[in-house]
Amino acid sequence: MHEKEIEEKIQKLPEDLRREVLDYVDFLLSKYRGKENLRGKFRFDWEGGLSEIREEFTSGELQHKALEWR
């Protein structure tokens, strides 16, 4: 796709900035891989996170509070 253009621009950079480009590419690859693994799957690791305030608020009250905070 744009490989040639990317390569030409990277060649114009000093060595230290080329290392930054590589680090950023690694970051993007790891970020993409992470999202790819979660695609189509629901995670409920947050479940029970508000259990300590269960007696203080109803779910409706929490929804209203969340809208106020936005």
Sequence and secondary structure as in RCSB ss.txt:
>XXXX:A:sequence
MHEKEIEEKIQKLPEDLRREVLDYVDFLLSKYRGKENLRGKFRFDWEGGLSEIREEFTSGELQHKALEWR
>XXXX:A:secstr
  HHHHHHHHHTS HHHHHHHHHHHHHHHHHHHHHHHHTT    TTTTTTGGGTTT  HHHHHHHHHHH 
